[in-house]
Structures are given as structure tokens and as C-alpha cells.
Amino acid sequence: MAQGVRKGFFYSSIGQVVSAVFIFLFQIILGRKLPAAEFGMLNIMYSLVSSFAVILNAGPRDVLIRNVSFYLAQNKKGYAGYIIKLSYTFYIIFSMIFILVFAILSKWTTYRFFDGHYLYLIIFLIGTILLAGFRITLSLSEAHREFHFFALINILFSLFLFLGMIIYLIIPEGFGLNGLMWTIGLSPLLPALICAIIGKNRGWFPASERFEIKGIYILFISLSIINFLDMFLFRSGSIVIKLYGKDVGNTIAGLFNYVFVPVSAIRTLMIALFASIFPNISNALGAGNFRQAKHYIKRGIQFVSVVSVSLTLFFYLTGPLLMKLLYKKTTGPGRMDFLLVSLFVSFLLMGRLGNRVLIALGKAKYTLIALLTGLTIIFLMPVLFKSSLLRGVEISLTTGTLIYSLIELIFILIFIRNLPSTRKEEPNNEQQVPED
């Protein structure tokens, strides 16, 4: 049964909280057990897999969620089935291009990010493709607004990461860093298969009815780029440090992640809001219920604002204590590091909400402008802080995401003013796609 924002947020929150606990323990316990350089390398792998999986799945995933929700509101299941078929087709095409690109860049990638370990490059390729396939399949539960399944399958995914850590703790010498890398690479496989089986039984794969939809191919590509940039921005801390840090990059990345891991845990919970609000805004627009769409947008902005202020105050006040409790360390990152990273994550959350809203409104190109501006700042600004790379990257991340979120909020305010205040009696049967 389809669920609204409140019930969807409730179910998604349960899944995200439990999932966050498993991932949090995975990161924190390994942060204690692994040397800083190995912990940094593990997080570089996790960041790269997470970031590049987005460019393979996020375009197909967002097209699937937005359009399937839109057409189900109009009871056009055949059109919804055609969108699902197109989404998987583009995922396969993007995956083949991804393999080709990194086959060409294999030497540079291996020595720049994996310290010459070609095995890690292979794990990166496998893990990225599997994670992308898992996310697309999971998005069927969002499009059909059956968020209890979204929660359950998310928990299974994080559980497999956690089990890999347990094996490492039992046989650290035999499993080692390579085993942890394979855990990251293979953890999406079984949850994706389980999700597909559930989807088949629940009718998430309706028969396809081909139809012409203007701009759909451009939409797949543009949303893939937008969501890749958004995830890349979230994971850019370790990557920027590695690019600028050279020989000490792994160690500095490890120090950064001592702060980033606990602070970023709040994003995992907020994904529950994004997962529930996006298909419901699209469904409201498809049904011509513009007042309801405006309500979802307003409440989403208010909720993220409250969470962001609370997050920043909490981590600023408790940062040094958390370092001691979580990692048993009394030296290293301090209160200012927690403040800057908290602000970075807070602005990122608002930017991510803006991303969801603008795509649902059919204004994807404006979130692209905001993302490119923010990333330009993040990757260029660290050159101004040669004496302290860690602090420079933190300031760059905070500044870049602030600009990113502000640009999106300005565009959202402009566009929602132009939405009608009343419900349309006859929904428009033509698909609304971004103007990009």
C-alpha cells in the first residue's frame, strides 16, 4: 500500500537508524583497530565506490522514482513499466562506459588513489556496479511508496558491512585490509537479489507500454551528472585531501574521518526524509495537487533547518569528548574541526533537500549550477591553506556547501511562487521534464 510523507518518513527512519548504527559501528570500531593510514585507505575506497555508484544509478533512479510515481498517480501502469525498463537499460549502458573509462585510466587511478594496488581497482569497479544496481532496484520501493520494504532492505545492506567487520575482528590476520575492501565491494549483492524477488511478488515490475516522452534521454544523463556531483561533494573531503596531501594524504584523511564519520551519521537518518518527500512531491504534482506539493516543500525546509542547528551545536559542544569516547584519543582533531565539519554536513543536507525539490519541480538545471559552483570552491580553495591541509579542506567544504544550498533555496523560492495555489481538476497527461 502506498504511504505518504509521514508514514514513509517513519518507516524510512527506522531503516535508516538501524542501518546507521551498523555503518557507524563499522566505521568507529575499525577507526580504533586500524592504523590511521589503513583507516584512511578504507574510507577512500568507501568514498570512491559511493561517489561513482551515483553516476551509474542516480539518473536512472531519479527518473524512475519521479516518473513512476507521476504515472501511477494517473493510473498509467504501462507507462510506469516503460520508465522502469528504460532505467535499467541506461544503468547497463552507464556501467559499460564506466568500465571502459577506468580501463583506460587504470594506471593513473591505481597509483593516485590505491597506492599501486590493482586488486583495489578491481574491487572498486565491482563494488561500484553492484552498489548502483542495488540502489536502482531499491528505488522501486520508493516509487511505489512502500517504504517499509525500503527500510528492511537498507538494513540488510548495512548488516552485511557489519558482518564483514565481525569477521575481521575474529581473524584479523587472515581477513585483513583486503577482506574489508571486499566487504565494501560485495555487500550490495545479496540485498539487491532479495529486493528484486520482493519487487516481483509485489508487482513493482508492471508490463511495459512504450510511449514517446520528450527529453527523457537528456533527463537520464543530466540527473546522473547532478546526483554524481552531489554524492561526490559529500565524499569530497577524503578525495581532496588525497589529491593535495600526497605522501601524508592517507594519514590526514584518517584524521578527517575521525570527525566526519560521527557527524555524517545524521545524513543517513535524513535520507529517510529525502526518500519519502521526493516521490510524494512528484505524486502530488502528477495528481495536480499543487497545494500539497507546496506543503511538503515548506515542511521539509523547516525540518532540515531545525536538525542542522541542533547538529552543529551538539557536535561543537561534545566534539573532544566524542574523540575520547569513540576512538580513545585525546589528541588530534578538536572542537573547531567538529564545528566546521558539522556546518559542512548541515549545509549539505539543505542542499540535498533543494536537489530533491528542484528535480521534482522539473528544474534540474538549476541544481546543476549550484553544485558546480560549490565543487569549484571546494577543489580550488585548499591552495590558500598550505600550512594546514586539514583545516583548509574543512573551511573549503563549509564554504562550498553554503553557497550550494543558498543558490538552490533562492531558485526554490522563485519557482514555488509560480505554482498555482489550488488543485487542478484534470491533471496534465503530458510528462513534465526538466527544461535542461
C-alpha positions in Angstrom: 0.0 0.0 0.0 1.3 3.5 -0.9 2.4 5.6 2.0 2.5 9.4 2.4 5.4 11.5 3.7 4.7 11.0 7.5 4.3 7.2 7.3 7.1 7.0 4.7 9.4 9.0 6.9 8.5 6.8 9.9 9.3 3.6 8.2 12.4 5.0 6.4 13.6 6.5 9.6 13.5 3.1 11.3 15.5 1.6 8.5 18.0 4.4 8.3 18.5 4.5 12.1 19.3 0.8 12.3 21.4 1.0 9.1 23.2 4.0 10.5 24.0 2.1 13.7 25.6 -0.8 11.7 27.6 1.5 9.5 28.5 3.7 12.4 29.9 0.7 14.3 31.7 -0.5 11.2 33.5 2.9 10.9 34.1 3.6 14.6 35.4 0.1 15.6 37.7 0.0 12.6 38.8 3.5 13.4 40.0 2.1 16.7 41.6 -1.1 15.3 43.2 0.1 12.1 46.2 2.4 11.8 45.3 5.9 10.6 46.8 5.2 7.1 44.8 2.0 6.6 41.6 3.6 8.0 42.1 6.5 5.6 42.6 4.0 2.7 39.4 2.1 3.7 37.4 5.4 3.7 38.9 6.4 0.3 37.6 3.1 -1.1 34.2 3.7 0.5 34.1 7.3 -0.7 35.0 6.4 -4.3 32.6 3.5 -4.5 29.8 5.6 -3.1 30.5 8.5 -5.3 30.9 6.7 -8.7 27.9 4.4 -8.0 25.8 7.5 -8.0 26.8 8.4 -11.6 25.7 4.9 -12.7 22.4 4.8 -10.8 21.2 8.2 -9.7 20.0 9.4 -13.1 18.0 6.2 -13.8 17.0 6.1 -10.2 15.6 9.6 -10.1 13.9 9.2 -13.4 12.3 6.0 -12.2 11.1 7.4 -8.8 9.8 10.7 -10.3 8.1 9.3 -13.4 6.8 6.1 -11.9 5.2 8.0 -9.0 3.8 10.5 -11.6 2.2 7.9 -13.8 0.9 5.7 -11.0 -1.0 8.8 -9.8 -2.6 8.8 -13.3 -3.1 5.0 -13.2 -0.9 4.5 -16.2 1.0 1.4 -15.1 2.2 0.6 -18.7 3.9 3.9 -18.9 5.5 3.3 -15.4 6.7 -0.1 -16.6 8.3 1.5 -19.7 10.2 4.0 -17.4 11.5 1.1 -15.3 12.7 -0.7 -18.4 14.5 2.5 -19.7 16.1 3.0 -16.2 17.7 -0.4 -16.2 18.8 0.0 -19.9 20.6 3.2 -19.0 22.2 1.6 -15.9 23.7 -1.1 -18.1 24.9 1.5 -20.7 26.5 3.7 -18.0 28.2 0.6 -16.4 29.8 -0.4 -19.7 31.1 3.2 -20.2 32.3 3.3 -16.6 34.4 0.1 -17.1 35.8 1.4 -20.3 36.9 4.7 -18.8 38.6 3.2 -15.9 40.3 0.5 -18.0 41.9 3.4 -19.9 42.7 5.3 -16.7 43.7 2.2 -14.7 47.3 3.0 -14.1 46.7 6.6 -13.0 43.7 5.6 -10.8 45.6 2.8 -9.1 48.7 4.8 -8.2 46.8 8.0 -7.4 44.2 6.5 -5.1 45.1 2.9 -4.3 48.9 3.2 -3.7 49.6 0.9 -6.7 47.3 -2.0 -5.6 45.5 -3.2 -8.7 43.3 -5.5 -6.6 41.8 -2.4 -5.0 41.0 -1.1 -8.5 39.1 -4.3 -9.3 37.2 -4.2 -6.0 36.3 -0.5 -6.8 34.9 -1.5 -10.2 32.9 -4.4 -8.9 31.6 -2.6 -5.8 30.5 0.5 -7.8 28.5 -1.5 -10.3 26.9 -3.7 -7.6 26.0 -0.8 -5.4 24.5 1.1 -8.4 22.3 -1.9 -9.3 21.2 -2.3 -5.7 20.2 1.4 -5.4 18.1 1.3 -8.7 16.3 -1.9 -7.6 15.7 -0.4 -4.1 14.2 2.7 -5.7 11.2 0.6 -6.9 10.1 0.5 -3.3 10.3 4.3 -3.1 8.5 4.8 -6.4 5.6 2.6 -5.3 5.8 4.4 -1.9 6.2 1.1 0.1 8.7 2.4 2.5 8.6 -0.5 4.9 10.4 -2.6 2.3 12.8 0.3 1.6 13.7 0.2 5.4 14.1 -3.6 5.6 16.4 -3.9 2.6 18.5 -1.0 3.7 19.1 -2.7 7.0 20.2 -5.9 5.2 22.7 -3.9 3.2 24.4 -2.3 6.2 24.2 -5.7 8.1 26.5 -7.3 5.5 29.0 -4.5 6.0 28.9 -5.1 9.7 29.3 -8.8 9.4 32.5 -8.2 7.3 33.9 -6.2 10.3 33.0 -9.0 12.7 35.0 -11.5 10.5 37.9 -9.1 10.6 37.8 -8.8 14.4 37.7 -12.6 14.7 40.6 -13.3 12.2 42.3 -10.0 11.7 45.5 -11.6 10.2 43.7 -13.8 7.7 41.0 -11.3 6.7 43.0 -8.1 6.8 42.5 -4.9 5.0 41.9 -6.8 1.7 38.9 -8.6 3.3 37.5 -5.3 4.5 37.8 -3.9 1.0 36.0 -6.9 -0.5 33.3 -6.4 2.2 32.7 -2.9 0.7 32.7 -4.3 -2.8 30.3 -7.3 -2.4 27.9 -6.2 0.4 25.2 -4.9 -2.1 24.9 -8.2 -4.0 22.6 -10.3 -1.8 20.3 -7.3 -0.7 19.8 -6.5 -4.4 18.7 -10.0 -5.2 16.3 -10.0 -2.2 14.9 -6.7 -3.3 14.2 -7.9 -6.8 12.4 -11.0 -5.5 10.2 -8.9 -3.2 9.5 -6.5 -6.1 8.4 -9.3 -8.4 6.0 -10.6 -5.8 4.7 -7.1 -5.0 4.1 -6.1 -8.7 6.8 -3.5 -8.8 7.6 -4.5 -12.4 4.4 -3.8 -14.4 4.2 -4.7 -18.1 5.8 -2.1 -20.3 3.8 0.1 -22.7 6.1 2.1 -25.0 5.3 5.8 -25.5 7.1 8.9 -26.6 8.4 11.2 -23.9 10.1 14.4 -24.8 13.6 14.9 -23.3 13.8 11.6 -21.5 17.3 10.7 -22.7 18.7 14.1 -21.8 17.0 13.7 -18.4 18.8 10.4 -17.7 22.2 11.9 -18.4 21.6 15.2 -16.6 20.2 13.6 -13.5 23.2 11.1 -13.4 25.6 14.0 -13.5 23.7 16.0 -10.9 23.5 13.2 -8.4 27.1 12.1 -9.0 28.2 15.7 -8.2 26.0 15.7 -5.1 27.5 12.5 -3.8 31.0 13.5 -4.9 30.5 16.7 -2.9 29.5 14.7 0.2 32.5 12.4 -0.1 34.9 15.0 -1.4 36.7 15.6 1.9 38.9 12.4 1.7 39.3 12.8 -2.0 40.5 16.4 -1.9 42.9 15.5 1.0 44.3 12.6 -1.1 44.8 14.9 -4.1 46.6 17.6 -2.2 48.2 15.5 0.6 50.4 13.3 -1.5 52.5 11.1 0.8 50.7 12.1 4.0 47.2 12.0 2.3 46.1 8.7 3.9 47.0 9.9 7.4 45.3 13.3 7.1 42.3 11.6 5.5 42.1 9.3 8.6 42.2 12.3 10.9 39.4 14.0 8.9 37.3 10.9 9.0 37.6 10.7 12.8 35.4 13.8 12.8 33.4 13.2 9.6 32.1 9.7 10.4 30.1 10.6 13.6 28.9 13.9 12.2 27.8 12.4 8.8 25.8 9.8 10.6 22.9 12.3 10.8 22.8 12.4 6.9 21.9 8.7 7.0 18.8 9.5 9.0 17.9 12.4 6.8 17.9 10.2 3.8 14.6 8.9 5.2 13.1 12.3 4.7 14.5 12.7 1.2 13.4 9.2 0.3 9.8 9.9 1.4 9.4 13.5 0.3 10.7 13.1 -3.3 8.1 10.6 -4.6 5.3 12.3 -2.7 6.0 15.7 -4.2 6.2 14.0 -7.7 2.9 12.2 -6.9 1.2 15.4 -5.8 2.3 17.2 -8.9 1.1 14.3 -11.1 -2.3 14.5 -9.5 -2.4 18.3 -9.9 -2.4 18.8 -6.1 -0.1 21.9 -6.0 -1.1 23.0 -2.5 0.0 19.6 -1.1 3.3 19.8 -3.0 4.0 23.3 -1.5 3.2 21.9 1.9 5.7 19.1 1.6 8.4 21.6 0.4 7.8 24.1 3.3 7.8 21.4 6.0 10.9 19.8 4.6 12.9 23.0 4.7 11.7 23.7 8.3 12.7 20.2 9.4 16.1 20.3 7.9 16.8 23.8 9.4 16.0 22.6 12.9 18.1 19.4 12.5 21.0 21.4 11.2 21.1 23.9 14.0 20.8 21.1 16.6 23.5 19.1 14.9 26.0 21.9 14.8 25.5 22.9 18.5 25.7 19.3 19.7 29.0 18.4 17.9 30.6 21.7 18.7 30.0 21.2 22.4 30.8 17.5 22.6 33.5 17.0 19.9 36.5 16.5 22.1 34.5 14.1 24.4 33.4 12.1 21.4 37.0 11.7 20.2 37.8 10.2 23.6 34.7 8.0 23.9 34.7 6.7 20.3 38.3 6.4 19.4 40.0 6.6 22.9 42.1 9.5 21.6 42.9 12.7 23.4 44.9 14.3 20.7 44.2 15.1 17.0 41.0 16.9 15.7 39.5 19.4 18.2 36.4 21.5 18.8 36.9 23.7 15.7 37.2 20.7 13.4 33.9 19.4 14.7 32.3 22.8 14.2 33.4 23.2 10.6 32.5 19.6 9.6 29.1 20.0 11.3 28.4 23.1 9.3 29.6 21.3 6.1 27.1 18.5 6.7 24.3 20.9 7.7 24.6 23.0 4.5 24.9 19.7 2.6 21.6 18.5 4.0 19.8 21.7 2.9 21.4 21.4 -0.5 20.3 17.8 -0.8 16.8 18.7 0.0 16.9 21.5 -2.6 18.2 19.0 -5.1 15.2 16.7 -4.5 12.7 19.6 -4.7 14.1 21.2 -7.9 14.2 17.8 -9.7 10.6 17.1 -8.6 9.6 20.5 -9.9 11.3 19.8 -13.3 14.1 22.4 -12.7 17.1 20.1 -12.6 19.5 22.5 -14.4 19.4 25.0 -11.5 20.7 22.4 -9.0 23.5 21.7 -11.5 24.5 25.3 -11.4 24.6 25.3 -7.6 26.6 22.0 -7.5 29.2 23.1 -9.9 29.7 26.4 -8.0 30.1 24.6 -4.7 32.5 22.0 -6.0 34.7 24.6 -7.7 35.1 26.3 -4.4 35.9 23.0 -2.6 38.6 21.9 -5.0 40.3 25.3 -5.5 40.1 26.9 -2.1 42.5 24.5 -0.3 45.5 26.0 -2.1 45.1 29.0 0.2 45.8 26.9 3.3 49.2 25.4 2.6 50.2 25.4 6.3 47.3 23.2 7.4 45.7 21.0 4.8 43.1 19.5 7.2 41.8 22.9 8.3 41.9 24.3 4.8 39.8 21.4 3.4 37.3 21.8 6.3 36.9 25.5 5.6 36.6 24.8 1.8 33.9 22.2 2.4 31.9 24.5 4.6 32.1 27.5 2.2 31.3 25.4 -0.9 28.2 23.7 0.6 27.0 27.1 2.0 27.0 28.6 -1.5 25.5 25.4 -2.9 22.5 25.4 -0.5 21.9 29.2 -0.8 21.7 29.1 -4.6 19.2 26.2 -4.5 17.0 27.9 -1.9 16.8 31.1 -4.0 15.6 29.1 -7.0 13.1 27.1 -5.0 11.5 30.3 -3.6 11.2 31.6 -7.1 9.6 28.5 -8.6 7.1 27.6 -5.8 5.7 31.1 -6.1 4.8 30.3 -9.7 2.9 27.1 -8.8 -0.9 27.5 -8.7 -2.5 27.7 -5.2 -5.4 25.4 -6.0 -5.7 21.8 -7.2 -6.0 21.1 -10.9 -9.2 19.3 -11.7 -7.7 17.5 -14.7 -4.1 16.5 -14.3 -1.9 17.2 -17.3 -1.2 13.9 -19.1 2.0 15.0 -20.7 5.1 14.2 -18.8 6.8 17.2 -17.3 10.5 17.0 -17.7 13.3 19.5 -16.8 14.0 22.3 -19.2 17.7 21.3 -19.4 
